Amino acid sequence: MKGFDRHLWQRFWFVAAPYWRLDQRWRAWGLLALLVLLLLGQAHFAVLFNEQTGEFTSALAARQEERFWTAIRYCLVLLAAAVPIYAFYFYVRDKLGILWRRWLTDRFLDSYFTQRHYYELNANAAIDNPDQRIAEDINTFTQRSLYYVLILVGSTMQLVAFSTVLWSISRDLVYFLVFYAIFGTTVALAVFGKPLLGLNFMQLRREADFRFGMVRIRENAEPIAFYRGEAQESQQVRRRFAAAFDNYNRLIRSQLFLNLFQYSFSLLTIVLPSAIIASDVLSGELEVGRAVQAGGAFAAVLSAISVIVENFEGLSRFAAGIDRLSTFSRVLAATPGQRLHGGAIESVAGAGLALEHVTLLTPGGERILVRDLSLAIEPGQGLMIVGESGTGKSSLLRAIAGLWYRGGGRIVRPPQEDILFLPQQPYMILGTLRSQLLYPNTEREVEDADLLRLLERVRLPGLADRLGGLDAERDWEKVLSIGEQQRLAFARVLLTRPRYAVLDEATSALDAANEEDLYRELIAAGTTPVSVSHRDAIRKFHVQVLELTGDGKWRLGTAASGDG
C-alpha cells in the first residue's frame, strides 16, 4: 500500500472523473461553483467576525462602552446574514453528494450486470464483497470526496483571507506558522501514513467479511438447522469477527500515537501565538484586541495549512476506500476473457449449437476436464451428458452457457432467446407467482388462463389457489419445496419455448413419473434438451449421449444403442 501519492490521485481520478466529464457534467460543475461561492462567503464572514471579536475585546480593555455595543450590534447583523449561507452550503453539498452517488451507483450496476460480471467475480479472490463496494463504498467515496475537496478549497480561501490579517499584525507569526505547518505535515505523512492506510483498508475488508458471514447464515438457516451445525457456524462467524477485532485493535493503537501528535500539534497553538507577540502587547505597541485578533487569525491560517494533519485519520480511511473502489472499477472494465492469464474458449453466434475442438480446464488451469471435444446438437437431436462426479459435466454446461472461459476451442451458440438454462437449484426471484412464471421476461403480457394451464402442465394445478392467486407475493424459496421449484422452472421453459433447453440435473428432486411427464412436455413444445443427469429413464428423450470418463477423455454415442 502506498501513501497519499501520485498513484492514489490517479486511482481517485479514475473513479471520480466520469461524473464530471460525461452527461451530468453541467449540473455537477454548476453545483460545485455554487458551493465555492458559498465558501467564499463563509471565508469573508469569518474574517469580519474575527475583526469584530478583536474590536469589542479592545473596547472592553479600554472601557469604551459605546464602542463595545456598536461592535456587538454589528456582530448580530453579520450573524443574521451569515447563518443562511452556512446552512445552504451544507444543503447544496449533500445534494451534490447524493446526485453523484446515484450516477456512480448506476454506472457500477451497469458494469456489474454486463457480461455476467456479478457471476465472474465470485471466483475472483481479489474482489471481496462486491455488494458492499457498491452499496457502501460508493456512498463513502462521493461524500468524502466532496468533503475533502471543499475543505481544501475552503482552507485555501481561509489561508488567503487570514494571512493578510496576520501579516498586518505580526510577520514573526507568519514565519513561525509556515515552519510549524510544514513540520507537522511531514511528520504525519512519514510516520503515520503507510501503517494507517494499510490497516484501514484491511478493516473495511474484515468488517465486510463478518457481515457476509452473518447474511450467509440467515440465507441458509434451514440446512444449518437440519445439520445442527450451529456450533460450526458460530465458530466461523466468531473467527471472522475476531479478525476484524484484532485488526481494529492494531488500528486504534496506531491512531493513539497519531492522536497524541495531532492534539499536541493543535493545542500548542493556544500558547505559541501569545508567547510570540507578548512583548509587543506588554510594551503597549499592540492593543489587547489586536492580540486576540492575531490569535484568531493564527489559528485560522494554521488550520488551513495543516489540513492534512488535522484530517489524517479520516484521509487514511478514505484512501483505503479509493483503493477498493478503483480496483473494483478496473476489474469491471475488463472482459471475462481479459481476466484469464491463459487461453479462452471462443464464443460464436450461429443458428444451432455446436462445440468445435473444445478443451475445458479448471478455473486455475491446473487440470484438463475435457480435451478436444467436437459435436453438433441439431434441433430435435437432444444430447445427454453422463459421467462420474468431478469429470466436468456441469463445467461443460457452464461453458455452453458462456459462464466458463478457461480452455480453448470454439462454441457456436444460437441467439439468446433460443436457449434457456435450468440449474439444479432453481432461482426464485422476489415477487409474485406471475413473475416467477414469466422470469426472466417479467414484463411479458400473458393471460391468467394461460398461466394457470401452464401450472397444470407442470403438475402444479392447485398452486395458485393455495397461495392466494397469481399476484400473491411470498418467500418462494421457503414456501415451495425443491421439487415444486424445479417444476416451476420447467414452466418457464414451456412458456418461453426456446429451441434449446440446457438442464443441469434440473429434475433431480422429482420422482420418475413427474420427470418423464416434464420431458414429454418439453419435447412436445419443440425444445431440444441438453441434459446432465444420472437417471437412465430420460435417455429416451435424447438422441446422443456424451460420456465424460475423466482426465479429459470422452465418448460420444447414440441413446438408442445404449452406447456412451
N, C-alpha and C positions, 0 to 999 in steps of 0.2 A: 504494500500500500504506500502511496506517495502522499505528501502533504499538500498544502494549498499552492500548487504549482501550475505550470502551463498545461500539463496533461489534464488536471482537474478542470481547468477552464474549458478545454476542448470537449471534455465529456459533458460538461454543463451545457455548452452551446449546442452540442449535437442534439440534445433533448429539447432545449428551450427554443432554438431558432425558428423552427417551422411555424409556430403560432404567430411570430412577429413578422413573418415573410409571406405567408400564404393568404387564404381568403379572409381571415379575420384581422388582418394587419391594421386596417384603418381604425377600426373600433378600439383595438388594443393600444395603438400609439396615441389615439385621442384621449383615452382614459389615463394613460401614463403621463401625458402632457398636463392634464388637469391636476394629477397628483403632484407633479413638480411645481406647478403654480401654487398649490395649497401649501407645499413645503416651504416655498419662498415666503409666503405669508406668515407661516409659523416662525421662520427664522427672523423676520422683521419684527414681529411682536415680541420675540424672546429678547432681542436687543433693547427694545423700548421698555420692557418690564425690568430688565437688569439696570437700565439707566434710571428708572423711577425708584427702584429699590435703593440705589445709591443716593438719590436726591432726598427721599424722606428720611434716610438714615442721617445724612448730613444736617438736615433741618432739625432733627431731634437732638443731635450733638450740639448744635448751635442754639437750641431752644428758640427756634423761629416758628411759632405756631402757624401763622398764615401760610408760610412756605410748605410746612408739613401737610396741612389739609388740602392745599392745592395739588400736591403730588398724589395724595390718596384719591382725590376725585378723578384725577387724570387716569390713575391705575384702574379705577372702576369702569371708566369709559373704554379703556383698552380691553378690559376683561369682557365686556359686552360684545365687542367686535371680534375678539379672538375665539371665543367659545364655539360659534358656528363653524369657523374654519377648521378647528381641531376635530370637531365631531364629524363634519362632512368628509374630512380626509380619511378617517377610518372606514366610513361607509364606502367611498369610492375604491379604496384599497381592497376591501373584502369583495366588492362587486367584481372588480377586475380579476381577483384571485379565483372566484368560483366560475367565471366565464372561461378562464384559461384552463381550469381543471376539467370542465365539461368538454372543451375542444380536445384536450390532450387525451382524456379518457376515451372519447370516441375514436381517436386516431389509433390508440393502442388496441382497443377492442377490434377495430377493423383488421389490424395486422394479426391479432391473436386468433381470429376465426378464419383468416385467409390461409389457404394451403394446409389446413389442419394443423396449424402450429400448436393449438391447445392440446392436441394428441401427441405431437412430436416431443413437446417439452417434458412430458412425463419421464422420458428416458434420458433427459439432459441433466446430469448431476450439477452442472454449473449454475443452473437457474432453479433455485429453490423457491417454492411458494409463489408462483406467478400471480395467483389470485391476490395475494397481499400487495404485490408490486403495483397492480392496477388499482385496487381499492384504497390502499393507504399511502403507498409511496408517492403516487402522483399527487395526491392531496397535499402531502407534506412538501413535495417539490415546488408546487406552484405557490403555496402560501409562504414558505420560507424564502423562495426566490424573490418575491416581491418585497418581503420584509427586509432582507439584507440589501437589495438594490436601493430601496428607498432610504434605508439607514445610511448607505454610502452617499447618496445624493444629498440627504439632509445634513449629514456630517460635513460635506464639502461646503454647503451654504453656511452652516454654523461656523465653520473654520474661517471663511472669508469675512463674515459679519463681525465676529468677536475678535478676530486678530487685529482689526483696525482699532477697536476699542482698547484692547490690551496694549497695543503698540503706543498709543497716545498716552497711556498711564505709566508703563514701565517696560522698557526694552529688555531689561535683565530677565524679567519674567518670560518673555518670548524666547530668548536664547535658551534658558533653562528648560522650557517646555519642549522645545524641539529635541533636545538631547534626551530628556526623560521619556518621551513617547517612542523614540527610535530604540532606546534601550529595552523598554518593556515589550515592544512588538518582537524584537529579535529573540529575546529570551523565551517568549511564549511559543514562537514557531519552532525554535531549535530544540527546546527541552520537552515540550508537551505535544507537539504536532503529530508526529508519526504514531506514538502509542495510543493516543486518544482516538485517532481516526480508525485504526485497526480494531480497537475494542468496540467502538460504536457500530462499525459495520457488522462485527460478529454478534453484537447484542440484537440487532434487527433480525438476523438470521435465526438465532436461538429462540427468540420470542415467537417468531413465525412458526418454527418447528413445533413448539409447545402448543400453540393454538391449533395447528393442523392435527396434532395427535388427539386433542380433545374433540375436534369435529369428526375425525375418523371413528372414534368410539361411538359417538351419537348416531352416525350413519350405519354402523354395523352392530348396533346394540343387540339385535336378536341372535345372530350367530354367536356372539360372545357369550350371551346368556345360555345358549344351548350347550356350548363347550365348557361353561363355568370357568371362563378364562379371566375372571375379574382380577385375580392376583397378578397374572402376567401383564394384563393391560395397565393395571395400576402401577406396576413396576416400570413399564415402558414410559408412561406419562411422567412419572416422578423422575425418571432418568433425564427426560427432555427438560423438565423444569430445573433439575439440578444443574444442567449445563448452562441454562440461562442465568440461574442464581450465581454460579461460580464466576461466570464472565462479568456479571453486574458487580460482584464484589471487587474484581480487578479494576473495573471501570471506575467505581467510586473511590478506590484508593488513589488512582491516578488523578481523579478530579479533586481529591482532597489537597494534593500538592498544588494543583492549578488554582484552587480557591485561595489557598494561603498566599500564593503570589499575587493573584488578582486583587484581593482585599488589601494586602499591604501596599500594592501599587496605587490603589484608589484612595485609601484612607490617608496616605501620606500627603495627598493634595489638600487636606484640611489645614495642615500645618505649614507646608512649604511656601505658599504664596505670601502668607502673613510674615513669615520669617524673612523672606527676601525683601519685602517693601517696608518692614517695620521701622527701619532707620528714617525713611522719608516721612512716615506718619509721626514718629516721635519728635522729629525735628521741626514739624509744622509745615513742611513743604507740600504735604499731601493731606487733604481732608479725609476724615474717617469714612465718609460716604463714598469717596473715590476709591478708598482701600477695599470697601465692601464690593463696589462695582468691579474692581480689578480681580477680586477673588472669584466673583461670579463668572467673569469673562475667562479667567484662567481655567476654571472647571469646565466651561463650555468648550473651549479650544482643546483642552486635554481629552475630553470625551470624544471630540471629533477626530483627532489624530490617533487616538488609542482604540478605535472601534474594533480592531481585530482582537486586542487583549480583552476587552470587555465582553465580547461575544464569542470568545474562542470555544467554549464548551458547546454552544449551540451550533457553531460553524462546523465543528468536527462531526456532529451527528448529521448535519445537512450534507457534508461531503460524503459520508458513508451512503446516504440515500441516493446521491447523484450517481455514485459508482454502481449501485444495484440497478437503478433505472436505465442508465446508459448501456450497461451490459445487456439487459433485457431487450432494449430497443434494437441493438445491433443484431442480436440473435433473431428477433422477429423480422428484421430486414433481409435476412438470408433465406434462400430457398432450402427446402429439406435436403436436396442433393448437394448443395454447397456446404452443408454441415458435415458431410461424410468425408473422411480422410482417404478412403479407398474408392472403389468403383461403385456406381449406382445403376440400378435397373432402369432402363429407359421405358417411358410410357408413351404409347402412340394411340391416337384416336382411330377407330375403324368401325366397320359395320358389325363385326362379330367379336368373339372373344377367343384370343389365341396367345400361347406362350411360345416364344422363339428363343431357343438356346438359353433358357433362364437358369442362372446359378444363384442360389439363395444362401446367404451367410447369416450367422448370428449377429446381433447388433454390434458387438465389438470386433467382428471379423475373425473370431478365434476358430470357428468350426463351420464346415460346409454342411448345410442341411439338405440341399437339393443341387445336383450337378447337371448342367446342360440338358434341361428339360424342354422338350418341344411337343406341343399338342395343340389341336384346334377343337373348339367346342361350338359346333354348329347349332343353330336353333332347332329344338326338338331332340337334340342328341346330348342328354344330360350326362354329367360327369360325377362319379362318386369317388371320394378320396379316402383311403383307408391306410392303416399302419399303426404300429405301436406308439405309445405315448412318447413324445420327445423327438419324433422323426421329422417334424416340421410341417405337419398338416395345417394347423391354424396359421402358422407363419406364411405358408403359401397363399392362403386366403387373404391374409393382410397384404401380401404383395399384389395380388389381383385387385384388391380394393385401392391400391395406391398408398397404403399406410406403411409399407416396408420397402426400403430402397437399397439396403445393403446387399450387394452382389453384382450381377451383370446380366446381359441379355436384354430382351425386349418383350414387353407385354402389350398386346393390342387389345384395347378396351372399347366397348360401344359407348355412345353418348350417356351422360349421367342419368338421364331419365329412363334409359333402357336397362339399368342394372340396379338391383337393390340387395343390401347385405343384412343378414339376420345373425347376430351373435347368440351365443348360448344363453347369456343373461340379457333378456330384453331390456330396452331403455324405456322407462315410463316417465314422461315429461310431467311438469307441474301444470295442471289444468283440468279440463272436463274430459268425460268419456269420449265425447265427439272429437276433441283434439287428439286423444290417444289414437283413435282410428285413422284420422287424417294425417298424422305426423309422417313425414316432415313437411307436407304441404297443408298446413293448418288453415290457410285462407281459402282453400278449395271449397266450392259450393256443392254439397251432396244432400239429397233429400233424406229426411229422417227415416222414411220407409226403407230406402236402400241400405242405410247403415244398420237398421235392425235386421234386415235379411242377411246382411254380411255377418252379423254376430251369430245368426243361426247356422251359416255355412261353416263357421269355425267351432261349432258345438258349444256356443255360449248364448243360448236362446233367451234365458231369463235374466241376463246380467244387467241390462239397462233398468228393468223394472225393480230388480232387487236393490240397486244402488241409487235410485232416485231419478233415472232418466239420462238422456244423452248429455244434458248440460250440467249434470252433477259433478262437483269437484271433490276429489278425495285424494288421500295419500296413497296412490295406486300401488306402490311397491309393498305397502303394508296390507292393503285391502285385498289384493289379488294374490293367489298362490302363484308359484313359478310356472306351473302348467297353464294356468289361465293367462298369465302374462305372455307365454310363448304362443298361445292361440291368438291372443290379441295382436301380436306381432305378425302372425300369418295373415290376419285380416288386413293389415296394411298392404301386404304384398298383393292380395286378391283385389284390393281396391285400386292399387296403382297399376297392376297388370304390366310389370316390366318384362322385357324379353328374357332377362336372366335374373335368377334369384340365387345368391350365394349364401349357403346356410352352414354355419359352424356349430354343429350339434344343436340346431335350433329346436329340435323336438325331444331333447334328452329327458325332459320331465314328464313326457306324455306316455300313456300306455300304447301298446302296439296298434289297437283298433283306431284310436284317435290319430295316431301318427299316419297310418295308411290313409285315413279319410282326408287329412290335410294335404297329403301329397297328391291324391287324386284331384282335389280341388285345384291344386297348383298346376297340374298337367292340363286339366280341362280349361284353365284360364289362358293357356298358350304360353306359359312361362317355363323356361328351361332351367332345371335345378343344377346347381353345382354344390354338392353336399359333402361335408365331413361328418362321418357317422361310424359308430361301431356296430350298428344293427344291420344284419343281412336282410331283414324284412323289407327295407326300402331300396334294395339293389335293383328290383324290377322296374323302378321308376327312372332308371338311368341306363344309358347305352354303353358308356365307357366306365371303366374302373381303373383308377390310378393308385397303385400301392407304393408307399414310401417305405423302404426297407432299412433306412439308417445309413449314416456315413455318406450321404449324398446319392445313394443308389435308389432306383425306382423301376417299376414295371407297369406297363400300360396294356390292358386287355379289355375284353368286352364283358358286359354284365351277363349276357345270355349264356355264354360258355362257362361262366364261373371263373375265368382267368383273372389275374390280378392279384 
